[in-house]
Amino acid sequence: MLSNSSLLAASISSCLTCSCRIWTASPFLQQIKKDPVIGHTPVVILSAVDELPKVLACIEAGAEDYLTKPFNPVLMRSRVQVLLEP
């Protein structure tokens, strides 16, 4: 299902940052993590929702990190750099 977008995402970035509605994040993450091409790609969710149960749902679905909007660009850069370290 994600084959075309998987190839595109894999060729563009080593880390995927997603800004999406929280109720679509979990199925999206599950599809990403099951994909053989980009399943290993770290995912950072950017969302205006800061309710703990919804944050936990995204982390449990496979997100490596979760930042609430408005996010601090310095913090985001630092977190992405840590995710991309070998």
N, C-alpha and C positions, 0 to 999 in steps of 0.2 A: 504494500500500500504506500510506503514511503520511498520507493526506489528512486524515482526521479528527484524528489526533494532531498533524499539522502545523499545522492551523488553531488548535488549542488552544495549542500551544507558542508559536506566533507571537503570539498575543494575550496571553500571560502574561508573556513574558520576551524580553529582547534578547540574553541569553546563556544557554546551556543548560549546566547542570552535571549530570554523570551519575555516579552511583555504581552501578557494575555489575560483574559478574564479568568478568574480563579476557578470557576466551575468547568472550564475547558482545559485547565492545566493538567489534571491527573491523567485523563485519557491520552492527551498529547505526549506526556512524559512516558507513559507506558508504551506507546508506539515507538517513540525514539529509542528507548532502552532495549526493545526487542529487535530493532533493526540491526542486521549484521554489519552494515557499512558504518553507521554512526552511533551504534549503541554504546560505545566506549567514550563518546564525547561528553565532557562535563557540561551540565546545564545549570544556568543561573536564572532564577525566576525574578522578574521585576513586576511588582504589583502594588496597588494602592491599599490592598487588603492586609491588615496586620492582626487578624484574629488567629490566635494560636492553633486552634483545630485545623484551620485551612492551611496554615503554614506547614504544620506537621503532615497533612495529607500530601502536599507537594513533595516534601522531603522523603516521605515513605514511598511515593510513586517514582522516585529516582532523581530528584533535583539535588545537586550538590550544594547549592546555596540558594538563599531567598533574601532579596532586598526589597524594602518597601519604598514606594515613591512618596515624596521626591527623594531620590537616592543621592548620596554624596559620590561624585565621580572619582574622587581620590580613593575612597573606600572600595568602590566597585573595581577599580583598576587593581588595587592590592589583592582583593579576593580572587580575581581572575588570574593574576600572576601566580598566586599560590596554587591554584588548580592546575596550571599549565607546567609547573615545575616537574622535572623528571623524577 
